[in-house]
Amino acid sequence: MVPVLPALVALLLAARTAEALPPGIGIGFCIEDSRGKDDEYYAKTGFVQVSGYNEEAACVENGHSWCPLLNVTDTWTPVDGAPMTIYYWYSACCTNFVGSRLKPDPATGLPTCKDAWRPSECAYHDWAEKLSNDLLGLDDDGRALYDVSITPGIPESWITEPYWCLCEPEDPRCIRVSDDGAMCLVCENDDQCGPNPVRMGFQLFKVLDIDMRTSKLSLSVWFKQEWYDRRLAFDKQCYGGIHTISAQAKSGSLPESRIWSPDIELLNSEKPLWGGFSARLATVHGCWDGKPTRGGCGFVQWSAPGVLEALCKWKGLAAFPYDILSCELELAGWASDGIAQDILPRVQDGGIAWVDDPTKKVSGGVTAGSSYQDYSINSISLRRIVTQFDCCLWQPWPGLIYEFSFTRSGRWYESKLVLPMIVITLITFVTFWLHPKLGGERLSFGILALTTMLTHDIIATEMLPICNERTFLSYLSVTSQTFAELSLLITGIVLFIYQQEVDTWEKALVPVSVRRIFLARQLPKLTRPKVIEEDMAKLNKLKDAKYQNTMDAAIRDQCYRIMFHEMDKRYTGFVEPEELVFFGSFITGSRFRNIKDLGFVRVIDECPFVIYEDFVTFCETKIEDFADTEFLKMTCEHFLEVSETREHLIKESWEDTAFAIDSIARWALPFAYCVFLMTIFGKDYVELVEMESAVGAQTVLMITPVWPICIIGGCCGALRIRLWLDFRRIKRRVGGEGGDVGSAWYRSYSIEQDEEHRDDYWDEGEETEGGHEDTPLKAQKAKSKSGGPLASIIGKSSQPASNDWNSRGGDLAFE
């Protein structure tokens, strides 16, 4: 017998020439079944050991088959320490399915591609065509030799043995247990589930798109799969030495496949996995390494570029736009369990590879990777799980979970989203530095800033999904908008307060109609009392006796009208009870409690008011000192002065309040906003992610700005209250010593005129040994003669009132 090296030489010589074979090499050898098929080392390889039958007749006579090929031999040691065995080099070409399709060349003793062809005449494509027909063609009866719908063969032992890749419920690798706790539904392990491993992997080419609103992830990848199919096994020496053959394959599409391909699907896909991958040629390898231990293995490699479109359950979005976004892709068998196809990651690259991987170098894909893109790959991890479904309990369904982690172009988001929002919010605080006189401009500025922020927020929402979970940007957006709205609200309050002219908060806040209804319920429903009818009769008598058709009567009427219209601020033709408060306090000073003390209230249709006639009746009949026209003029003049001073002080008081609110907000709001910024920027990625499920932590973060506002506002408010209490204390002390200014001079004058009526309308003056103290009456009379508020309106002359009174809306008609 000839060893393998001379046999190879003989092969070359026989293939190229028709010369005689080398000595010792002949054509044909006997294949004994017992010397290959049943041997534990040669079983199912197609190779057999050297036979003792050298003649075809003897071989056939003893029930064996004759192989018409060269009897070239080689030696092989199955295991270390085992004896060396000798086998026929071409024995696999005459066994199995290859033997039934063998076309030997009688002249050379070598396999040939076609009948009557010399092996030297066969080109590569001729051998590939023959091999393709032998593997995937039709048999003599016209039936397909290969069925693409049938999974590669499963040894019988695997059907009866237990599936050790399943986990027990108490196994720490079990991540989901059934409701009754009897079985583990999802287990994370790497144990083998079946005899037909399908190894798969991705080589990522580029990130195409990440759509946060639709949760869609699009990746350009090279999808790779590897498996063994014994039906495709062949030995290269039987087919002119070719190593591989190509066959079209596409998973998920039987019509487009000539060979079986793994049944793998992306479970969280937007579209079927194979919709993004076209049919490609798979490469079938002979695997012959010169030793029968492997023979033809039928190793298949399939790779195709395509687009993966997945629907992601995003993780890490809480830190947007400083997030590390992650998405999991789950690939598993759809109709074939782990026994038919055991899904495992590729050994070469661990199931995943990408160009920018800092841990290893990747071959191929020179143009792959990311540059000038929104997202870049941070990391890719892979783990294997085994699942049990309710349809088929106790059957393992292995799958691979790819977790893709992405980072954003943080600088872009920072300059386009984060910083503009912070700057706009800080700009809204500028309104507190503008004078309230610029009411329209100041309000417009705040509205414009808020509108700009809302527009900015609308643009930002286009980059985020609509969800209940909060992100870093949503915390910042909500808080910034709250501060902008609060600034606008405070601006409106400041402008409202600054423009007030009433003397109480009640009048400023409660509508006039509501106050009238309230007063109508507070005051008794009175008819016109008899005393007023008597007073009217008395007034008419006085007019007839003393003032009829005289200039003195006209001056008195004009004084009354001036005081009446001074109280009638709204020019309604009547004075409401609250408008009489100042007049009552002016007349009676500290004795004044409420308008009922004045003694005149008229109710018509249940609405209390005082008309001009009632006011004149009261003044003429109740205040007898008004009989002196000169005194009445002085009283009117002083009333106008005090009223004007009072209005000015009230206006200043409201302005001071507005300025105080501005000054507090000017520092409290920016400080509170800065505290919030320091708080939220101080949280790292892990803390923000953990806050997704911690409502309490979210609440604490959102109310962080409240504490600085409360502290600063409380301190300023306490200071204002202290100043107000001090002012009240001083006012109370001054009121106890001298009383109201208006009532003081009125009291002094009335004491001189009619001391007997002083207890009815005013406080008693201080007495000395020489009588009552001196009063400012002379000074007031001198002031009235020399000039004053009434000098241009009324006087001793008979000239009519000036246009100043006309501008007040009064009536200058004299009776």
Backbone hydrogen bonds, N-H to C=O, Kabsch-Sander energy under -0.5 kcal/mol:
donor,donor_aa,acceptor,acceptor_aa,energy
7,A,3,P,-1.5
8,L,4,V,-2.2
9,V,5,L,-1.8
10,A,6,P,-2.6
11,L,7,A,-2.1
12,L,8,L,-2.1
13,L,9,V,-2.4
14,A,10,A,-2.8
15,A,11,L,-1.9
16,R,12,L,-1.6
17,T,13,L,-2.2
25,I,22,P,-1.8
26,G,24,G,-0.5
28,G,26,G,-0.6
28,G,69,L,-4.1
29,F,67,C,-1.5
30,C,53,Y,-0.7
31,I,65,S,-2.9
32,E,30,C,-0.7
33,D,31,I,-0.5
35,R,32,E,-1.3
36,G,33,D,-1.1
37,K,33,D,-1.1
38,D,33,D,-1.1
43,A,39,D,-1.9
45,T,42,Y,-2.1
46,G,42,Y,-0.7
49,Q,35,R,-3.3
50,V,86,I,-1.8
54,N,52,G,-0.7
59,C,55,E,-1.9
60,V,56,E,-2.7
61,E,57,A,-2.7
62,N,58,A,-1.4
63,G,60,V,-2.0
64,H,59,C,-2.3
65,S,31,I,-1.3
67,C,29,F,-2.9
69,L,67,C,-0.7
70,L,109,G,-2.3
71,N,26,G,-2.3
73,T,2,V,-2.0
74,D,87,Y,-2.0
76,W,85,T,-2.5
82,A,79,V,-2.0
85,T,76,W,-2.7
87,Y,74,D,-2.5
88,Y,48,V,-2.1
89,W,72,V,-3.1
90,Y,72,V,-0.5
91,S,88,Y,-1.0
93,C,90,Y,-1.1
94,C,91,S,-1.3
95,T,92,A,-0.6
99,G,95,T,-2.2
100,S,96,N,-0.8
101,R,97,F,-0.8
101,R,98,V,-0.8
102,L,99,G,-0.9
105,D,110,L,-2.6
109,G,105,D,-3.0
110,L,105,D,-0.6
112,T,103,K,-2.9
117,W,114,K,-1.8
121,E,118,R,-2.2
122,C,118,R,-0.5
122,C,119,P,-1.2
123,A,121,E,-0.5
127,W,123,A,-2.0
128,A,124,Y,-2.7
129,E,125,H,-2.2
130,K,126,D,-2.3
131,L,127,W,-2.8
132,S,128,A,-2.5
133,N,129,E,-2.4
134,D,130,K,-2.6
135,L,131,L,-2.2
136,L,132,S,-3.1
137,G,133,N,-1.5
139,D,143,R,-2.9
142,G,139,D,-1.8
145,L,137,G,-3.2
148,V,146,Y,-0.6
150,I,147,D,-1.4
158,W,155,P,-1.0
159,I,155,P,-0.5
159,I,156,E,-1.2
160,T,156,E,-0.9
161,E,157,S,-1.6
164,W,162,P,-1.0
166,L,163,Y,-1.4
171,D,168,E,-1.8
174,C,171,D,-2.0
175,I,186,V,-2.4
176,R,186,V,-1.2
178,S,183,M,-2.5
181,G,178,S,-1.3
184,C,167,C,-0.7
185,L,176,R,-2.1
185,L,183,M,-0.6
186,V,176,R,-1.6
187,C,386,V,-2.5
188,E,173,R,-2.1
189,N,187,C,-0.8
189,N,384,R,-0.6
196,N,339,I,-0.5
198,V,342,D,-3.0
199,R,197,P,-0.6
199,R,226,E,-2.5
200,M,344,L,-2.3
201,G,224,K,-2.1
202,F,351,G,-1.8
203,Q,222,W,-1.9
204,L,202,F,-0.6
204,L,353,A,-2.6
205,F,220,S,-2.9
206,K,220,S,-1.7
208,L,206,K,-0.7
208,L,218,S,-1.7
209,D,218,S,-1.7
211,D,216,K,-2.8
212,M,210,I,-0.7
215,S,211,D,-0.9
216,K,211,D,-1.5
217,L,310,A,-2.8
218,S,209,D,-2.9
219,L,308,L,-2.3
220,S,206,K,-2.9
221,V,219,L,-0.7
221,V,306,G,-2.4
222,W,203,Q,-2.0
223,F,221,V,-0.6
223,F,304,A,-2.9
224,K,201,G,-2.8
224,K,222,W,-0.5
225,Q,302,W,-2.7
226,E,199,R,-2.5
227,W,300,V,-1.8
229,D,298,G,-2.9
232,L,229,D,-2.3
233,A,230,R,-1.4
238,C,235,D,-1.8
239,Y,236,K,-1.7
241,G,236,K,-2.9
242,I,239,Y,-1.5
245,I,284,V,-1.8
247,A,282,A,-2.4
249,A,280,R,-3.0
253,S,250,K,-1.6
257,S,254,L,-1.7
258,R,248,Q,-3.2
259,I,248,Q,-0.9
264,I,262,P,-1.2
265,E,332,A,-2.7
267,L,265,E,-0.9
267,L,330,E,-2.7
268,N,330,E,-0.5
269,S,266,L,-1.3
270,E,309,E,-2.4
271,K,309,E,-0.8
275,G,272,P,-1.9
276,G,272,P,-0.5
276,G,273,L,-1.2
277,F,274,W,-0.6
280,R,249,A,-2.0
282,A,247,A,-4.0
283,T,301,Q,-3.1
284,V,245,I,-3.7
284,V,282,A,-0.6
285,H,283,T,-0.6
285,H,299,F,-3.5
286,G,243,H,-2.7
294,R,291,K,-1.3
295,G,291,K,-1.3
297,C,286,G,-1.2
297,C,295,G,-0.7
298,G,285,H,-0.7
299,F,285,H,-1.0
300,V,227,W,-3.3
301,Q,283,T,-2.6
302,W,225,Q,-2.8
304,A,223,F,-2.0
306,G,221,V,-2.3
307,V,276,G,-1.1
308,L,219,L,-2.9
309,E,307,V,-0.6
310,A,217,L,-2.7
310,A,308,L,-0.6
311,L,268,N,-3.3
312,C,215,S,-3.1
312,C,310,A,-0.7
314,W,312,C,-0.8
315,K,326,S,-1.8
319,A,316,G,-1.2
320,F,317,L,-2.0
322,Y,319,A,-3.1
325,L,323,D,-0.6
325,L,406,F,-1.5
326,S,315,K,-1.9
327,C,404,F,-2.2
329,L,402,Y,-3.2
331,L,329,L,-0.6
331,L,400,L,-2.7
332,A,265,E,-2.0
333,G,398,P,-0.9
334,W,263,D,-0.8
338,G,396,P,-3.4
341,Q,337,D,-2.2
342,D,196,N,-2.3
343,I,341,Q,-0.9
344,L,198,V,-2.7
346,R,200,M,-1.7
350,G,346,R,-0.9
352,I,349,D,-1.1
353,A,202,F,-1.5
355,V,204,L,-0.7
357,D,354,W,-1.7
360,K,357,D,-0.6
368,A,365,G,-1.3
369,G,205,F,-2.5
376,S,407,T,-2.1
378,N,405,S,-3.4
379,S,405,S,-1.3
381,S,403,E,-2.1
383,R,401,I,-1.7
385,I,399,G,-2.4
386,V,187,C,-3.2
387,T,397,W,-1.9
388,Q,185,L,-2.4
392,C,389,F,-0.8
395,Q,392,C,-1.3
397,W,387,T,-1.5
399,G,385,I,-2.4
400,L,331,L,-2.9
401,I,383,R,-3.2
402,Y,329,L,-3.0
402,Y,400,L,-0.6
403,E,381,S,-2.6
403,E,401,I,-0.5
404,F,327,C,-2.9
404,F,402,Y,-0.6
405,S,379,S,-2.7
406,F,325,L,-4.0
407,T,376,S,-2.7
408,R,323,D,-0.7
409,S,374,D,-0.9
410,G,408,R,-1.8
412,W,409,S,-0.8
413,Y,409,S,-1.5
414,E,410,G,-2.4
415,S,411,R,-2.3
416,K,412,W,-2.2
417,L,413,Y,-2.4
418,V,413,Y,-1.8
419,L,414,E,-2.8
421,M,417,L,-1.3
422,I,418,V,-2.1
423,V,419,L,-2.9
424,I,420,P,-2.7
425,T,421,M,-1.9
426,L,422,I,-2.3
427,I,423,V,-2.2
428,T,424,I,-1.6
429,F,425,T,-0.7
429,F,426,L,-0.8
430,V,427,I,-1.9
431,T,428,T,-1.1
432,F,429,F,-1.3
433,W,430,V,-2.0
434,L,431,T,-1.1
438,L,435,H,-2.0
439,G,437,K,-1.7
442,R,438,L,-2.9
443,L,439,G,-2.4
444,S,440,G,-2.6
445,F,441,E,-2.2
446,G,442,R,-1.9
447,I,443,L,-2.3
448,L,444,S,-2.6
449,A,445,F,-2.2
450,L,446,G,-2.2
451,T,447,I,-2.7
452,T,448,L,-2.4
453,M,449,A,-2.0
454,L,450,L,-2.4
455,T,451,T,-2.4
456,H,452,T,-2.3
457,D,453,M,-2.4
458,I,454,L,-2.2
459,I,455,T,-1.9
460,A,456,H,-1.9
461,T,457,D,-2.1
462,E,458,I,-0.8
462,E,459,I,-0.7
463,M,460,A,-1.7
464,L,461,T,-1.2
467,C,465,P,-0.8
472,F,318,A,-1.7
473,L,320,F,-1.4
475,Y,471,T,-2.5
476,L,472,F,-2.3
477,S,473,L,-3.1
478,V,474,S,-2.9
479,T,475,Y,-2.2
480,S,476,L,-2.5
481,Q,477,S,-2.7
482,T,478,V,-2.3
483,F,479,T,-2.4
484,A,480,S,-2.4
485,E,481,Q,-3.0
486,L,482,T,-2.7
487,S,483,F,-2.6
488,L,484,A,-2.2
489,L,485,E,-2.6
490,I,486,L,-2.9
491,T,487,S,-2.4
492,G,488,L,-2.3
493,I,489,L,-2.4
494,V,490,I,-3.0
495,L,491,T,-2.6
496,F,492,G,-2.2
497,I,493,I,-2.8
498,Y,494,V,-2.9
499,Q,495,L,-1.5
500,Q,497,I,-1.5
508,A,504,T,-1.4
509,L,505,W,-2.4
510,V,506,E,-2.8
515,R,511,P,-2.2
516,R,512,V,-2.4
517,I,513,S,-2.0
518,F,514,V,-2.4
519,L,515,R,-2.8
520,A,516,R,-2.6
521,R,517,I,-1.5
522,Q,518,F,-1.5
523,L,519,L,-2.6
526,L,524,P,-1.2
532,I,529,P,-0.6
533,E,529,P,-1.3
534,E,530,K,-2.4
535,D,531,V,-2.3
536,M,532,I,-2.5
537,A,533,E,-2.0
538,K,534,E,-2.5
539,L,535,D,-2.6
540,N,536,M,-2.5
541,K,537,A,-2.0
542,L,538,K,-2.4
543,K,539,L,-2.4
544,D,540,N,-2.4
545,A,541,K,-2.2
546,K,542,L,-2.8
547,Y,542,L,-0.9
548,Q,543,K,-1.5
550,T,547,Y,-1.3
554,A,550,T,-1.2
555,I,551,M,-2.3
556,R,552,D,-2.2
557,D,553,A,-2.4
558,Q,554,A,-2.2
559,C,555,I,-2.2
560,Y,556,R,-2.5
561,R,557,D,-2.2
562,I,558,Q,-2.2
563,M,559,C,-2.4
564,F,560,Y,-2.8
565,H,561,R,-2.9
566,E,562,I,-1.6
567,M,563,M,-1.5
568,D,564,F,-2.1
569,K,567,M,-2.0
571,Y,568,D,-1.3
575,V,610,V,-3.1
576,E,574,F,-0.5
579,E,576,E,-1.2
580,L,576,E,-0.7
580,L,577,P,-1.3
581,V,578,E,-0.9
584,G,580,L,-2.8
585,S,581,V,-2.5
586,F,582,F,-2.1
587,I,583,F,-2.1
588,T,584,G,-2.7
589,G,585,S,-1.6
591,R,588,T,-1.5
592,F,589,G,-1.7
597,D,594,N,-1.6
598,L,595,I,-1.1
599,G,596,K,-1.1
602,R,609,F,-1.0
604,I,602,R,-0.5
604,I,607,C,-1.4
607,C,604,I,-1.5
609,F,602,R,-2.5
610,V,575,V,-2.3
612,Y,573,G,-0.6
615,F,611,I,-1.9
616,V,612,Y,-2.6
617,T,613,E,-2.5
618,F,614,D,-2.4
619,C,615,F,-2.4
620,E,616,V,-2.6
621,T,617,T,-2.1
622,K,618,F,-3.0
623,I,618,F,-0.8
623,I,619,C,-0.7
624,E,622,K,-0.9
626,F,623,I,-1.7
627,A,624,E,-1.8
628,D,625,D,-1.7
629,T,627,A,-0.9
632,L,628,D,-2.4
633,K,629,T,-2.3
634,M,630,E,-2.1
635,T,631,F,-2.8
636,C,632,L,-2.6
637,E,633,K,-2.6
638,H,634,M,-2.7
639,F,635,T,-2.5
640,L,636,C,-2.1
641,E,637,E,-2.1
642,V,638,H,-3.0
643,S,639,F,-2.5
644,E,640,L,-2.7
645,T,641,E,-2.8
646,R,642,V,-2.9
647,E,643,S,-2.7
648,H,644,E,-2.3
649,L,645,T,-2.7
650,I,646,R,-3.0
651,K,647,E,-2.5
652,E,648,H,-2.5
653,S,649,L,-2.5
654,W,650,I,-2.3
655,E,651,K,-2.3
656,D,652,E,-2.9
657,T,653,S,-2.0
658,A,654,W,-2.4
659,F,655,E,-2.8
660,A,656,D,-2.4
661,I,657,T,-2.4
662,D,658,A,-2.3
663,S,659,F,-2.7
664,I,660,A,-2.2
665,A,661,I,-2.7
666,R,662,D,-2.4
667,W,663,S,-0.8
667,W,664,I,-0.8
668,A,664,I,-3.0
669,L,665,A,-1.3
671,F,667,W,-1.6
672,A,668,A,-2.7
673,Y,669,L,-2.6
674,C,670,P,-2.4
675,V,671,F,-2.1
676,F,672,A,-2.1
677,L,673,Y,-2.4
678,M,674,C,-2.5
679,T,675,V,-2.0
680,I,676,F,-2.7
681,F,677,L,-2.5
682,G,678,M,-0.9
683,K,680,I,-0.9
688,L,684,D,-2.0
689,V,685,Y,-2.1
690,E,686,V,-2.5
691,M,687,E,-1.4
692,E,689,V,-1.4
693,S,690,E,-0.9
694,A,691,M,-0.6
695,V,693,S,-0.8
698,Q,694,A,-1.7
699,T,695,V,-2.5
700,V,696,G,-2.5
701,L,697,A,-2.1
702,M,698,Q,-2.3
703,I,699,T,-2.0
704,T,701,L,-0.9
706,V,703,I,-1.2
707,W,703,I,-0.8
707,W,704,T,-0.7
709,I,705,P,-1.5
710,C,706,V,-2.8
711,I,707,W,-2.7
712,I,708,P,-2.8
713,G,709,I,-2.9
714,G,710,C,-2.6
715,C,711,I,-2.4
716,C,712,I,-2.6
717,G,713,G,-2.8
718,A,714,G,-2.7
719,L,715,C,-2.1
720,R,716,C,-2.2
721,I,717,G,-2.5
722,R,718,A,-2.2
723,L,719,L,-2.3
724,W,720,R,-2.4
725,L,721,I,-2.6
726,D,722,R,-2.3
727,F,723,L,-2.3
728,R,724,W,-2.4
729,R,725,L,-2.4
730,I,726,D,-2.3
731,K,727,F,-2.6
732,R,728,R,-2.6
733,R,729,R,-2.0
734,V,730,I,-2.7
735,G,731,K,-2.8
736,G,732,R,-1.8
737,E,733,R,-1.4
738,G,734,V,-2.6
739,G,734,V,-0.9
739,G,735,G,-0.5
744,A,740,D,-2.0
745,W,741,V,-2.0
746,Y,742,G,-1.8
747,R,743,S,-2.7
748,S,744,A,-2.4
749,Y,745,W,-2.2
750,S,746,Y,-2.4
751,I,747,R,-1.9
752,E,748,S,-1.4
753,Q,749,Y,-1.6
754,D,750,S,-3.2
757,H,754,D,-1.1
758,R,755,E,-1.2
760,D,757,H,-1.1
761,Y,757,H,-0.9
762,W,758,R,-2.1
768,T,771,G,-2.4
771,G,768,T,-1.4
773,E,766,E,-1.3
778,K,775,T,-0.5
780,Q,776,P,-2.6
781,K,777,L,-2.9
782,A,778,K,-2.9
783,K,779,A,-2.6
784,S,780,Q,-2.4
785,K,781,K,-2.4
786,S,782,A,-2.6
787,G,783,K,-2.2
791,A,788,G,-1.1
792,S,788,G,-0.6
793,I,790,L,-1.4
794,I,790,L,-2.7
802,S,792,S,-0.6
805,W,802,S,-0.9
806,N,802,S,-0.8
807,S,803,N,-2.1
808,R,804,D,-0.5
808,R,805,W,-1.1
809,G,806,N,-1.5
810,G,805,W,-1.5
812,L,810,G,-0.5
